[in-house]
Each structure stands twice: as structure tokens, then as C-alpha cells.
Amino acid sequence: MSVVVLGSVNQDIVCEVERLPRPGETVLALRARTNLGGKGSNQAVAAAQAGGRVEFIARIGRDADPGLRKSLRDYAVGLATLREVEDARTGTAYITVADGENQIVVDSGANFCWEPEPELDTLNEVELLRSADVVVVQLEVPLRVVAWAARHARRLVLNAAPATVLPDELLLRCHPLVVNESELSALTGSTARTPEQAFHLARSLCLRGVASVVATLGATGSVWAHRCDVPPVAGGYQAAPQVNSVDSTGAGDAFVGALATALADGRQLGAAVAYATAAGALAVQTPGTHASYPTADQIRTALATIPAARPLV
Ligand code: RIB
């Protein structure tokens, strides 16, 4: 079950506040901390914790803390293609957390400093991408790099976060495309208020040619849809267990990482969504990102508490 994650690395600066500030407002932090994050590194750690053999392709600055590599290696994430770029600082994310919700602003730095495609084609990255059971990408790196990785992937999991306009050529390579409610809305132009409506929107993406779609709906759970023969699209709704959420930062990344490992392990999409749901539910119960990601044993135990999925067509 080999997983290659291509994506961002950020130093997260996290302020816990009583409530998120309104525009123009200043609030005082209750506590502040820094930890390693970025959707790419989060998903790589989550996939490794969930039992995957993981390699991580990323770009950092020369300013990066030496502890960054050690921390990722301690989670058994392979770093053969984590490269330092000149004249760029490692990405930084400014995160405000209140009542389990968060707001994030990212200063991309080195995450946007990738070689031109002809040069990328000469690097070891290509072989890694081609040999992986599953390649995972998100959108905190340039779209051209995402498209390049997609062209070399046997199976692509694209987490369309943060939301942006995506070319059809890229969408048609996703299996699955993973989105949250606002990203689903950005891609379809409609808003879903229920799991059935979210399935309907995911189904519309499948009818446009996407092989499969997973839409996460926060504490409500998630839906998935995939193309088939009769009916043309099928899927289901997976409710999430009720848990005490203390910090949702990076919980979506826990979901994506565990989903990728389950798919690389040969599970069907519905079973992989259940595995990812258990991982996400565990992640929100502990502050931070990497430190909150559950092991395969913890996920398997939590699977017993996951409600049965309901088929949708
Ligand atoms: O998804 C959570 C992540 O988004 C944080 O770790 C932050 O770095 C931003 O990339």
C-alpha cells in the first residue's frame, strides 16, 4: 500500500481565542503555539499513521527548522524528494481556533517555488509518482504542478482545498475528488444543506466525467458517489460518530490521508470512507495536526463506533 503525497509544508502559528474575530476586530489569544502543518505534510503523516508506506514530495526554504525533517521521519514519512529551494521561506500558516472551528491564512513561500515541468520530468519525483498505488495532491502548490503530478499518477486522490477553478482535464483524472461543503459548492455553483443534496451535487460531477467524488460534511459525516453502469452513478452517506471536537484544524487532512491508505490497501470507496471517517473523528478530539492523527490500530478500534452507511442513488 504505497502512497505518494505531493503538497505543502507550513509552519503553523496557532492562536486559541474565545471566539473568532469579526472583520476589523482585535481579540486576545488565550494560548499560542507553533506546530508543523500544511495540507501536504498533514496528509502524508495521516496516511503513514493510518498504515500506509508514504513518500512525500514537497518544497521548503533554507530557513526550515532542522527539526522539520526529523519530525516527519519520526512518523515514517519518506523524504527522498523533500527539496530546499533558494531565496524562499518555508510556508507559514496563521491559524485562529475557537470552539473547535478555525480560520487559516497561508503565506505560501517555498510551496509555490517549483521547477518548470521539463526540469521536474528529469527528477526522481517522476518515478515515485508512477510507482505509487495512490498519489495524493491538494491545492496549496501551483496548479501546474498538481496537473503534472496527475499526469504521472496511476490513481489520483485530489483534495480540492483551498477551493479554486479546476480544468476538466484534471477533474477527469480524480478517483476520487475530495471536497468539503464549500469546495463542493464552488465546483458546482450550488449549496447542499443535506447529505442527499450533497450526493446530488457529487453525482452531477460524476455525470460530468469525474470517476468518483467524496464530499465531507463536517460533523454530519460524508457522502460518496462513483460512476458505474446501471444506475450511472451510485454511492452512499456515511454518518460521523458524535464526538467532543476540541480542534478541527487538519481533521480534513486526517480524513484524506486515511482514505488514501485505505484505497492503496485495495478497499472499495465506501469502506475507505468509513475508515477515513473514523480517523477524522479521532483527530478532532486532540489539539493540533500531526500529533492528533490516529494509528491504524486506533482507527480499527474506532471503526466499531461508526454508524452503518446508507446507500444513495
Ligand atoms: O488543513 C490544515 C492546514 O491548512 C494547516 O496545517 C495549515 O498549514 C494549512 O495549510
py3Dmol code that shows the C-alpha trace and the ligand (Angstrom):
import py3Dmol

protein = """\
ATOM      1  CA  MET A   1       0.000   0.000   0.000  1.00  0.00           C
ATOM      2  CA  SER A   2       2.273   2.766  -1.251  1.00  0.00           C
ATOM      3  CA  VAL A   3       1.069   6.336  -1.085  1.00  0.00           C
ATOM      4  CA  VAL A   4       2.886   9.355  -2.517  1.00  0.00           C
ATOM      5  CA  VAL A   5       1.733  12.758  -1.257  1.00  0.00           C
ATOM      6  CA  LEU A   6       2.761  15.866  -3.205  1.00  0.00           C
ATOM      7  CA  GLY A   7       1.946  19.092  -1.398  1.00  0.00           C
ATOM      8  CA  SER A   8       2.636  21.871   1.043  1.00  0.00           C
ATOM      9  CA  VAL A   9       4.630  22.187   4.248  1.00  0.00           C
ATOM     10  CA  ASN A  10       3.801  25.069   6.590  1.00  0.00           C
ATOM     11  CA  GLN A  11       4.945  26.199   9.959  1.00  0.00           C
ATOM     12  CA  ASP A  12       1.574  26.693  11.662  1.00  0.00           C
ATOM     13  CA  ILE A  13       1.252  29.593  14.100  1.00  0.00           C
ATOM     14  CA  VAL A  14      -1.870  28.802  16.078  1.00  0.00           C
ATOM     15  CA  CYS A  15      -3.747  31.174  18.403  1.00  0.00           C
ATOM     16  CA  GLU A  16      -6.579  29.800  20.534  1.00  0.00           C
ATOM     17  CA  VAL A  17      -9.197  32.513  21.110  1.00  0.00           C
ATOM     18  CA  GLU A  18     -12.544  32.698  22.901  1.00  0.00           C
ATOM     19  CA  ARG A  19     -14.296  33.452  19.603  1.00  0.00           C
ATOM     20  CA  LEU A  20     -13.117  34.105  16.053  1.00  0.00           C
ATOM     21  CA  PRO A  21     -12.596  37.868  15.394  1.00  0.00           C
ATOM     22  CA  ARG A  22     -15.041  39.735  13.138  1.00  0.00           C
ATOM     23  CA  PRO A  23     -13.587  41.877  10.282  1.00  0.00           C
ATOM     24  CA  GLY A  24     -11.768  44.871  11.807  1.00  0.00           C
ATOM     25  CA  GLU A  25     -11.809  43.404  15.306  1.00  0.00           C
ATOM     26  CA  THR A  26      -8.809  42.590  17.549  1.00  0.00           C
ATOM     27  CA  VAL A  27      -9.074  39.734  20.035  1.00  0.00           C
ATOM     28  CA  LEU A  28      -6.532  38.482  22.567  1.00  0.00           C
ATOM     29  CA  ALA A  29      -5.246  34.909  22.346  1.00  0.00           C
ATOM     30  CA  LEU A  30      -5.866  32.584  25.274  1.00  0.00           C
ATOM     31  CA  ARG A  31      -2.868  30.486  24.215  1.00  0.00           C
ATOM     32  CA  ALA A  32      -0.498  30.340  21.234  1.00  0.00           C
ATOM     33  CA  ARG A  33       1.720  27.592  19.800  1.00  0.00           C
ATOM     34  CA  THR A  34       3.591  26.643  16.648  1.00  0.00           C
ATOM     35  CA  ASN A  35       3.465  23.231  15.009  1.00  0.00           C
ATOM     36  CA  LEU A  36       4.294  21.676  11.690  1.00  0.00           C
ATOM     37  CA  GLY A  37       1.419  21.659   9.202  1.00  0.00           C
ATOM     38  CA  GLY A  38       0.466  22.343   5.611  1.00  0.00           C
ATOM     39  CA  LYS A  39      -2.153  20.157   3.943  1.00  0.00           C
ATOM     40  CA  GLY A  40       0.568  18.142   2.195  1.00  0.00           C
ATOM     41  CA  SER A  41       2.621  17.268   5.267  1.00  0.00           C
ATOM     42  CA  ASN A  42      -0.558  16.670   7.285  1.00  0.00           C
ATOM     43  CA  GLN A  43      -1.914  14.204   4.732  1.00  0.00           C
ATOM     44  CA  ALA A  44       1.461  12.450   4.455  1.00  0.00           C
ATOM     45  CA  VAL A  45       1.628  11.955   8.241  1.00  0.00           C
ATOM     46  CA  ALA A  46      -2.045  10.923   8.428  1.00  0.00           C
ATOM     47  CA  ALA A  47      -1.555   8.341   5.658  1.00  0.00           C
ATOM     48  CA  ALA A  48       1.574   6.942   7.351  1.00  0.00           C
ATOM     49  CA  GLN A  49      -0.111   6.804  10.758  1.00  0.00           C
ATOM     50  CA  ALA A  50      -3.074   5.017   9.141  1.00  0.00           C
ATOM     51  CA  GLY A  51      -0.731   2.244   7.952  1.00  0.00           C
ATOM     52  CA  GLY A  52       0.499   3.434   4.536  1.00  0.00           C
ATOM     53  CA  ARG A  53       4.055   3.336   3.165  1.00  0.00           C
ATOM     54  CA  VAL A  54       4.408   7.034   2.397  1.00  0.00           C
ATOM     55  CA  GLU A  55       6.789   9.233   0.382  1.00  0.00           C
ATOM     56  CA  PHE A  56       6.359  12.999   0.491  1.00  0.00           C
ATOM     57  CA  ILE A  57       7.252  15.356  -2.396  1.00  0.00           C
ATOM     58  CA  ALA A  58       7.493  18.986  -1.271  1.00  0.00           C
ATOM     59  CA  ARG A  59       9.491  22.229  -1.338  1.00  0.00           C
ATOM     60  CA  ILE A  60      10.751  24.097   1.741  1.00  0.00           C
ATOM     61  CA  GLY A  61      13.057  27.089   2.258  1.00  0.00           C
ATOM     62  CA  ARG A  62      16.642  27.087   3.529  1.00  0.00           C
ATOM     63  CA  ASP A  63      15.284  28.673   6.710  1.00  0.00           C
ATOM     64  CA  ALA A  64      13.459  25.462   7.671  1.00  0.00           C
ATOM     65  CA  ASP A  65      13.974  24.270  11.212  1.00  0.00           C
ATOM     66  CA  PRO A  66      16.192  21.122  11.216  1.00  0.00           C
ATOM     67  CA  GLY A  67      13.522  19.571  13.417  1.00  0.00           C
ATOM     68  CA  LEU A  68      11.123  19.605  10.463  1.00  0.00           C
ATOM     69  CA  ARG A  69      12.746  16.622   8.715  1.00  0.00           C
ATOM     70  CA  LYS A  70      13.185  14.721  11.961  1.00  0.00           C
ATOM     71  CA  SER A  71       9.580  15.235  12.906  1.00  0.00           C
ATOM     72  CA  LEU A  72       8.315  13.867   9.574  1.00  0.00           C
ATOM     73  CA  ARG A  73      10.783  10.952   9.664  1.00  0.00           C
ATOM     74  CA  ASP A  74       9.590  10.082  13.173  1.00  0.00           C
ATOM     75  CA  TYR A  75       6.179   9.428  11.593  1.00  0.00           C
ATOM     76  CA  ALA A  76       7.909   7.178   8.997  1.00  0.00           C
ATOM     77  CA  VAL A  77       7.272   9.610   6.120  1.00  0.00           C
ATOM     78  CA  GLY A  78       9.879   9.151   3.349  1.00  0.00           C
ATOM     79  CA  LEU A  79      11.646  12.419   2.464  1.00  0.00           C
ATOM     80  CA  ALA A  80      13.862  11.500  -0.507  1.00  0.00           C
ATOM     81  CA  THR A  81      12.208  14.267  -2.557  1.00  0.00           C
ATOM     82  CA  LEU A  82      11.691  16.969   0.051  1.00  0.00           C
ATOM     83  CA  ARG A  83      13.845  19.694  -1.541  1.00  0.00           C
ATOM     84  CA  GLU A  84      15.083  23.055  -0.251  1.00  0.00           C
ATOM     85  CA  VAL A  85      14.716  25.990  -2.641  1.00  0.00           C
ATOM     86  CA  GLU A  86      16.895  29.102  -2.603  1.00  0.00           C
ATOM     87  CA  ASP A  87      15.565  32.574  -1.826  1.00  0.00           C
ATOM     88  CA  ALA A  88      12.238  31.417  -0.429  1.00  0.00           C
ATOM     89  CA  ARG A  89      10.993  30.986   3.083  1.00  0.00           C
ATOM     90  CA  THR A  90       9.218  27.851   4.254  1.00  0.00           C
ATOM     91  CA  GLY A  91       5.429  28.309   4.096  1.00  0.00           C
ATOM     92  CA  THR A  92       3.690  29.764   7.130  1.00  0.00           C
ATOM     93  CA  ALA A  93       0.042  29.379   8.146  1.00  0.00           C
ATOM     94  CA  TYR A  94      -1.636  31.791  10.561  1.00  0.00           C
ATOM     95  CA  ILE A  95      -4.425  29.888  12.301  1.00  0.00           C
ATOM     96  CA  THR A  96      -7.079  31.088  14.741  1.00  0.00           C
ATOM     97  CA  VAL A  97      -9.022  28.432  16.649  1.00  0.00           C
ATOM     98  CA  ALA A  98     -12.200  28.852  18.723  1.00  0.00           C
ATOM     99  CA  ASP A  99     -14.801  26.299  19.835  1.00  0.00           C
ATOM    100  CA  GLY A 100     -13.443  23.617  17.503  1.00  0.00           C
ATOM    101  CA  GLU A 101     -13.679  25.962  14.468  1.00  0.00           C
ATOM    102  CA  ASN A 102     -10.776  27.668  12.712  1.00  0.00           C
ATOM    103  CA  GLN A 103      -9.720  30.369  10.256  1.00  0.00           C
ATOM    104  CA  ILE A 104      -6.491  29.966   8.262  1.00  0.00           C
ATOM    105  CA  VAL A 105      -4.369  32.358   6.182  1.00  0.00           C
ATOM    106  CA  VAL A 106      -1.378  30.816   4.358  1.00  0.00           C
ATOM    107  CA  ASP A 107       1.805  32.648   3.288  1.00  0.00           C
ATOM    108  CA  SER A 108       2.872  30.082   0.648  1.00  0.00           C
ATOM    109  CA  GLY A 109       6.599  30.864   0.364  1.00  0.00           C
ATOM    110  CA  ALA A 110       8.564  27.829  -0.934  1.00  0.00           C
ATOM    111  CA  ASN A 111       5.325  25.888  -1.563  1.00  0.00           C
ATOM    112  CA  PHE A 112       4.993  27.934  -4.756  1.00  0.00           C
ATOM    113  CA  CYS A 113       8.658  27.620  -5.847  1.00  0.00           C
ATOM    114  CA  TRP A 114       8.727  24.529  -8.078  1.00  0.00           C
ATOM    115  CA  GLU A 115      10.909  23.821 -11.097  1.00  0.00           C
ATOM    116  CA  PRO A 116       9.445  24.174 -14.592  1.00  0.00           C
ATOM    117  CA  GLU A 117       7.809  20.926 -15.851  1.00  0.00           C
ATOM    118  CA  PRO A 118      10.650  19.911 -18.242  1.00  0.00           C
ATOM    119  CA  GLU A 119      13.016  20.047 -15.279  1.00  0.00           C
ATOM    120  CA  LEU A 120      10.551  18.237 -12.991  1.00  0.00           C
ATOM    121  CA  ASP A 121      10.447  15.461 -15.609  1.00  0.00           C
ATOM    122  CA  THR A 122      14.158  14.817 -15.031  1.00  0.00           C
ATOM    123  CA  LEU A 123      13.871  14.430 -11.234  1.00  0.00           C
ATOM    124  CA  ASN A 124      13.329  11.293  -9.096  1.00  0.00           C
ATOM    125  CA  GLU A 125       9.833  12.560  -8.355  1.00  0.00           C
ATOM    126  CA  VAL A 126       8.548  11.094 -11.628  1.00  0.00           C
ATOM    127  CA  GLU A 127       9.438   7.506 -10.736  1.00  0.00           C
ATOM    128  CA  LEU A 128       7.929   7.900  -7.284  1.00  0.00           C
ATOM    129  CA  LEU A 129       4.647   9.170  -8.727  1.00  0.00           C
ATOM    130  CA  ARG A 130       4.492   6.386 -11.329  1.00  0.00           C
ATOM    131  CA  SER A 131       5.173   3.610  -8.843  1.00  0.00           C
ATOM    132  CA  ALA A 132       2.648   4.666  -6.169  1.00  0.00           C
ATOM    133  CA  ASP A 133      -0.624   2.789  -5.688  1.00  0.00           C
ATOM    134  CA  VAL A 134      -2.193   6.154  -4.849  1.00  0.00           C
ATOM    135  CA  VAL A 135      -0.955   9.723  -5.423  1.00  0.00           C
ATOM    136  CA  VAL A 136      -2.462  12.436  -3.210  1.00  0.00           C
ATOM    137  CA  VAL A 137      -2.392  16.153  -4.063  1.00  0.00           C
ATOM    138  CA  GLN A 138      -4.048  19.333  -2.738  1.00  0.00           C
ATOM    139  CA  LEU A 139      -4.095  22.933  -3.948  1.00  0.00           C
ATOM    140  CA  GLU A 140      -1.550  24.706  -1.725  1.00  0.00           C
ATOM    141  CA  VAL A 141       1.039  24.253  -4.510  1.00  0.00           C
ATOM    142  CA  PRO A 142       0.789  25.652  -8.077  1.00  0.00           C
ATOM    143  CA  LEU A 143      -1.969  24.146 -10.205  1.00  0.00           C
ATOM    144  CA  ARG A 144       0.554  23.376 -12.966  1.00  0.00           C
ATOM    145  CA  VAL A 145       2.480  21.123 -10.534  1.00  0.00           C
ATOM    146  CA  VAL A 146      -0.744  19.393  -9.473  1.00  0.00           C
ATOM    147  CA  ALA A 147      -1.585  18.790 -13.155  1.00  0.00           C
ATOM    148  CA  TRP A 148       1.947  17.489 -13.771  1.00  0.00           C
ATOM    149  CA  ALA A 149       1.698  15.027 -10.858  1.00  0.00           C
ATOM    150  CA  ALA A 150      -1.761  13.939 -12.025  1.00  0.00           C
ATOM    151  CA  ARG A 151      -0.384  13.009 -15.433  1.00  0.00           C
ATOM    152  CA  HIS A 152       2.070  10.563 -13.796  1.00  0.00           C
ATOM    153  CA  ALA A 153      -0.366   9.029 -11.262  1.00  0.00           C
ATOM    154  CA  ARG A 154      -1.904   5.573 -11.630  1.00  0.00           C
ATOM    155  CA  ARG A 155      -4.647   6.570  -9.152  1.00  0.00           C
ATOM    156  CA  LEU A 156      -5.116  10.213  -8.174  1.00  0.00           C
ATOM    157  CA  VAL A 157      -6.777  11.464  -4.989  1.00  0.00           C
ATOM    158  CA  LEU A 158      -7.218  15.219  -5.360  1.00  0.00           C
ATOM    159  CA  ASN A 159      -8.244  17.175  -2.283  1.00  0.00           C
ATOM    160  CA  ALA A 160      -9.536  20.404  -3.886  1.00  0.00           C
ATOM    161  CA  ALA A 161      -8.513  22.616  -0.952  1.00  0.00           C
ATOM    162  CA  PRO A 162      -8.313  25.572  -0.895  1.00  0.00           C
ATOM    163  CA  ALA A 163     -11.095  25.926  -3.470  1.00  0.00           C
ATOM    164  CA  THR A 164     -10.161  27.150  -6.923  1.00  0.00           C
ATOM    165  CA  VAL A 165     -11.340  26.710 -10.510  1.00  0.00           C
ATOM    166  CA  LEU A 166     -10.110  23.356 -11.845  1.00  0.00           C
ATOM    167  CA  PRO A 167      -9.638  22.394 -15.504  1.00  0.00           C
ATOM    168  CA  ASP A 168     -11.752  19.456 -16.739  1.00  0.00           C
ATOM    169  CA  GLU A 169      -8.609  17.573 -17.730  1.00  0.00           C
ATOM    170  CA  LEU A 170      -7.564  17.454 -14.081  1.00  0.00           C
ATOM    171  CA  LEU A 171     -11.048  16.669 -12.735  1.00  0.00           C
ATOM    172  CA  LEU A 172     -11.332  13.700 -15.085  1.00  0.00           C
ATOM    173  CA  ARG A 173      -8.185  12.140 -13.564  1.00  0.00           C
ATOM    174  CA  CYS A 174      -9.536  12.184  -9.975  1.00  0.00           C
ATOM    175  CA  HIS A 175     -10.562   8.907  -8.342  1.00  0.00           C
ATOM    176  CA  PRO A 176     -11.771  10.327  -6.031  1.00  0.00           C
ATOM    177  CA  LEU A 177     -12.008  14.109  -5.932  1.00  0.00           C
ATOM    178  CA  VAL A 178     -12.322  15.014  -2.210  1.00  0.00           C
ATOM    179  CA  VAL A 179     -14.077  18.248  -1.248  1.00  0.00           C
ATOM    180  CA  ASN A 180     -15.699  19.837   1.781  1.00  0.00           C
ATOM    181  CA  GLU A 181     -19.062  21.627   1.629  1.00  0.00           C
ATOM    182  CA  SER A 182     -17.704  24.981   0.440  1.00  0.00           C
ATOM    183  CA  GLU A 183     -15.403  23.389  -2.153  1.00  0.00           C
ATOM    184  CA  LEU A 184     -18.323  21.292  -3.450  1.00  0.00           C
ATOM    185  CA  SER A 185     -20.335  24.470  -3.732  1.00  0.00           C
ATOM    186  CA  ALA A 186     -17.501  26.292  -5.554  1.00  0.00           C
ATOM    187  CA  LEU A 187     -17.192  23.456  -8.094  1.00  0.00           C
ATOM    188  CA  THR A 188     -20.923  23.013  -8.755  1.00  0.00           C
ATOM    189  CA  GLY A 189     -22.327  26.527  -8.200  1.00  0.00           C
ATOM    190  CA  SER A 190     -24.935  25.152  -5.729  1.00  0.00           C
ATOM    191  CA  THR A 191     -25.126  24.747  -1.970  1.00  0.00           C
ATOM    192  CA  ALA A 192     -26.048  21.477  -0.250  1.00  0.00           C
ATOM    193  CA  ARG A 193     -27.966  21.566   3.028  1.00  0.00           C
ATOM    194  CA  THR A 194     -28.479  17.815   3.480  1.00  0.00           C
ATOM    195  CA  PRO A 195     -26.448  14.672   2.705  1.00  0.00           C
ATOM    196  CA  GLU A 196     -28.927  13.876  -0.085  1.00  0.00           C
ATOM    197  CA  GLN A 197     -28.336  17.303  -1.672  1.00  0.00           C
ATOM    198  CA  ALA A 198     -24.560  16.857  -1.313  1.00  0.00           C
ATOM    199  CA  PHE A 199     -24.852  13.455  -3.013  1.00  0.00           C
ATOM    200  CA  HIS A 200     -26.872  15.068  -5.787  1.00  0.00           C
ATOM    201  CA  LEU A 201     -24.064  17.624  -6.379  1.00  0.00           C
ATOM    202  CA  ALA A 202     -21.359  14.937  -6.180  1.00  0.00           C
ATOM    203  CA  ARG A 203     -23.403  12.878  -8.644  1.00  0.00           C
ATOM    204  CA  SER A 204     -23.526  15.845 -11.037  1.00  0.00           C
ATOM    205  CA  LEU A 205     -19.695  15.946 -11.016  1.00  0.00           C
ATOM    206  CA  CYS A 206     -19.610  12.213 -11.797  1.00  0.00           C
ATOM    207  CA  LEU A 207     -22.036  12.788 -14.682  1.00  0.00           C
ATOM    208  CA  ARG A 208     -19.537  15.420 -15.957  1.00  0.00           C
ATOM    209  CA  GLY A 209     -16.936  12.638 -16.087  1.00  0.00           C
ATOM    210  CA  VAL A 210     -15.256  12.532 -12.648  1.00  0.00           C
ATOM    211  CA  ALA A 211     -14.757   8.852 -11.725  1.00  0.00           C
ATOM    212  CA  SER A 212     -15.652   9.365  -8.056  1.00  0.00           C
ATOM    213  CA  VAL A 213     -16.282  12.146  -5.536  1.00  0.00           C
ATOM    214  CA  VAL A 214     -16.171  12.227  -1.731  1.00  0.00           C
ATOM    215  CA  ALA A 215     -17.764  15.229  -0.011  1.00  0.00           C
ATOM    216  CA  THR A 216     -17.064  15.759   3.685  1.00  0.00           C
ATOM    217  CA  LEU A 217     -19.851  17.478   5.632  1.00  0.00           C
ATOM    218  CA  GLY A 218     -18.185  18.229   8.999  1.00  0.00           C
ATOM    219  CA  ALA A 219     -19.903  16.654  11.994  1.00  0.00           C
ATOM    220  CA  THR A 220     -22.709  15.384   9.714  1.00  0.00           C
ATOM    221  CA  GLY A 221     -20.362  12.889   8.056  1.00  0.00           C
ATOM    222  CA  SER A 222     -19.693  12.487   4.347  1.00  0.00           C
ATOM    223  CA  VAL A 223     -21.155  11.244   1.086  1.00  0.00           C
ATOM    224  CA  TRP A 224     -19.503   9.499  -1.798  1.00  0.00           C
ATOM    225  CA  ALA A 225     -20.523   8.965  -5.420  1.00  0.00           C
ATOM    226  CA  HIS A 226     -18.906   6.926  -8.159  1.00  0.00           C
ATOM    227  CA  ARG A 227     -19.654   6.210 -11.766  1.00  0.00           C
ATOM    228  CA  CYS A 228     -20.996   2.767 -12.676  1.00  0.00           C
ATOM    229  CA  ASP A 229     -23.154   1.250 -15.445  1.00  0.00           C
ATOM    230  CA  VAL A 230     -26.703   0.965 -14.063  1.00  0.00           C
ATOM    231  CA  PRO A 231     -27.514   3.358 -12.458  1.00  0.00           C
ATOM    232  CA  PRO A 232     -24.846   5.617 -13.996  1.00  0.00           C
ATOM    233  CA  VAL A 233     -23.843   6.896 -10.538  1.00  0.00           C
ATOM    234  CA  ALA A 234     -24.165   5.200  -7.113  1.00  0.00           C
ATOM    235  CA  GLY A 235     -22.777   5.935  -3.656  1.00  0.00           C
ATOM    236  CA  GLY A 236     -23.784   6.454  -0.084  1.00  0.00           C
ATOM    237  CA  TYR A 237     -23.947   8.527   3.074  1.00  0.00           C
ATOM    238  CA  GLN A 238     -21.593   7.805   5.951  1.00  0.00           C
ATOM    239  CA  ALA A 239     -22.674   9.488   9.201  1.00  0.00           C
ATOM    240  CA  ALA A 240     -19.901  10.545  11.598  1.00  0.00           C
ATOM    241  CA  PRO A 241     -19.921   9.462  15.259  1.00  0.00           C
ATOM    242  CA  GLN A 242     -20.796  12.178  17.793  1.00  0.00           C
ATOM    243  CA  VAL A 243     -17.545  13.229  19.484  1.00  0.00           C
ATOM    244  CA  ASN A 244     -16.264  16.162  21.531  1.00  0.00           C
ATOM    245  CA  SER A 245     -14.394  18.290  18.948  1.00  0.00           C
ATOM    246  CA  VAL A 246     -11.636  20.412  20.509  1.00  0.00           C
ATOM    247  CA  ASP A 247      -9.768  21.398  17.316  1.00  0.00           C
ATOM    248  CA  SER A 248     -10.878  20.689  13.752  1.00  0.00           C
ATOM    249  CA  THR A 249      -7.619  22.056  12.246  1.00  0.00           C
ATOM    250  CA  GLY A 250      -6.253  19.433   9.877  1.00  0.00           C
ATOM    251  CA  ALA A 251      -9.103  16.977  10.535  1.00  0.00           C
ATOM    252  CA  GLY A 252      -9.914  17.054   6.818  1.00  0.00           C
ATOM    253  CA  ASP A 253      -6.278  16.098   6.193  1.00  0.00           C
ATOM    254  CA  ALA A 254      -6.585  13.162   8.621  1.00  0.00           C
ATOM    255  CA  PHE A 255      -9.596  12.040   6.571  1.00  0.00           C
ATOM    256  CA  VAL A 256      -7.785  12.361   3.213  1.00  0.00           C
ATOM    257  CA  GLY A 257      -4.617  10.612   4.439  1.00  0.00           C
ATOM    258  CA  ALA A 258      -6.521   7.664   5.913  1.00  0.00           C
ATOM    259  CA  LEU A 259      -8.724   7.478   2.801  1.00  0.00           C
ATOM    260  CA  ALA A 260      -5.632   7.256   0.574  1.00  0.00           C
ATOM    261  CA  THR A 261      -4.095   4.486   2.682  1.00  0.00           C
ATOM    262  CA  ALA A 262      -7.352   2.501   2.659  1.00  0.00           C
ATOM    263  CA  LEU A 263      -7.618   2.840  -1.137  1.00  0.00           C
ATOM    264  CA  ALA A 264      -3.961   1.866  -1.595  1.00  0.00           C
ATOM    265  CA  ASP A 265      -4.775  -1.176   0.545  1.00  0.00           C
ATOM    266  CA  GLY A 266      -7.404  -2.179  -2.026  1.00  0.00           C
ATOM    267  CA  ARG A 267     -10.579  -1.198  -0.127  1.00  0.00           C
ATOM    268  CA  GLN A 268     -13.697  -0.150  -2.030  1.00  0.00           C
ATOM    269  CA  LEU A 269     -14.585   3.553  -1.832  1.00  0.00           C
ATOM    270  CA  GLY A 270     -17.417   3.112   0.741  1.00  0.00           C
ATOM    271  CA  ALA A 271     -15.165   1.081   3.079  1.00  0.00           C
ATOM    272  CA  ALA A 272     -12.350   3.599   2.622  1.00  0.00           C
ATOM    273  CA  VAL A 273     -14.744   6.439   3.536  1.00  0.00           C
ATOM    274  CA  ALA A 274     -15.717   4.595   6.755  1.00  0.00           C
ATOM    275  CA  TYR A 275     -12.002   4.175   7.639  1.00  0.00           C
ATOM    276  CA  ALA A 276     -11.361   7.875   6.904  1.00  0.00           C
ATOM    277  CA  THR A 277     -14.416   8.906   8.952  1.00  0.00           C
ATOM    278  CA  ALA A 278     -13.061   7.048  11.970  1.00  0.00           C
ATOM    279  CA  ALA A 279      -9.662   8.764  11.502  1.00  0.00           C
ATOM    280  CA  GLY A 280     -11.242  12.228  11.192  1.00  0.00           C
ATOM    281  CA  ALA A 281     -13.416  11.688  14.281  1.00  0.00           C
ATOM    282  CA  LEU A 282     -10.348  10.728  16.330  1.00  0.00           C
ATOM    283  CA  ALA A 283      -8.296  13.669  15.020  1.00  0.00           C
ATOM    284  CA  VAL A 284     -10.749  16.381  16.164  1.00  0.00           C
ATOM    285  CA  GLN A 285     -10.565  15.161  19.762  1.00  0.00           C
ATOM    286  CA  THR A 286      -6.908  16.249  20.212  1.00  0.00           C
ATOM    287  CA  PRO A 287      -5.426  19.733  19.518  1.00  0.00           C
ATOM    288  CA  GLY A 288      -3.008  20.244  16.629  1.00  0.00           C
ATOM    289  CA  THR A 289      -2.411  18.394  13.387  1.00  0.00           C
ATOM    290  CA  HIS A 290       0.245  15.638  13.209  1.00  0.00           C
ATOM    291  CA  ALA A 291       0.027  14.866  16.921  1.00  0.00           C
ATOM    292  CA  SER A 292      -3.723  14.300  16.611  1.00  0.00           C
ATOM    293  CA  TYR A 293      -3.580  11.714  13.804  1.00  0.00           C
ATOM    294  CA  PRO A 294      -4.553   8.179  14.834  1.00  0.00           C
ATOM    295  CA  THR A 295      -2.656   4.947  14.179  1.00  0.00           C
ATOM    296  CA  ALA A 296      -4.101   2.066  12.164  1.00  0.00           C
ATOM    297  CA  ASP A 297      -4.927   0.198  15.402  1.00  0.00           C
ATOM    298  CA  GLN A 298      -6.751   3.198  16.840  1.00  0.00           C
ATOM    299  CA  ILE A 299      -8.717   3.638  13.610  1.00  0.00           C
ATOM    300  CA  ARG A 300      -9.685  -0.051  13.504  1.00  0.00           C
ATOM    301  CA  THR A 301     -10.953   0.148  17.100  1.00  0.00           C
ATOM    302  CA  ALA A 302     -12.913   3.339  16.366  1.00  0.00           C
ATOM    303  CA  LEU A 303     -14.483   1.742  13.259  1.00  0.00           C
ATOM    304  CA  ALA A 304     -16.760  -0.204  15.643  1.00  0.00           C
ATOM    305  CA  THR A 305     -18.358   3.121  16.678  1.00  0.00           C
ATOM    306  CA  ILE A 306     -19.006   4.284  13.103  1.00  0.00           C
ATOM    307  CA  PRO A 307     -22.708   4.202  12.116  1.00  0.00           C
ATOM    308  CA  ALA A 308     -23.609   1.934   9.200  1.00  0.00           C
ATOM    309  CA  ALA A 309     -23.508   3.706   5.826  1.00  0.00           C
ATOM    310  CA  ARG A 310     -26.738   4.293   3.865  1.00  0.00           C
ATOM    311  CA  PRO A 311     -26.722   3.681   0.095  1.00  0.00           C
ATOM    312  CA  LEU A 312     -27.753   6.577  -2.157  1.00  0.00           C
ATOM    313  CA  VAL A 313     -28.545   6.589  -5.885  1.00  0.00           C
TER     314      VAL A 313
END
"""
ligand_1 = """\
10
RIB
O -5.650 21.774 6.660
C -4.964 22.373 7.735
C -3.720 23.032 7.242
O -4.076 24.103 6.380
C -2.858 23.662 8.307
O -1.908 22.776 8.860
C -2.251 24.879 7.611
O -0.874 24.778 7.441
C -2.993 24.992 6.290
O -2.230 24.547 5.246
"""
view = py3Dmol.view(width=600, height=400)
view.addModel(protein, "pdb")
view.setStyle({"model": 0}, {"cartoon": {"style": "trace"}})
view.addModel(ligand_1, "xyz")
view.setStyle({"model": 1}, {"stick": {}})
view.zoomTo()
view.show()
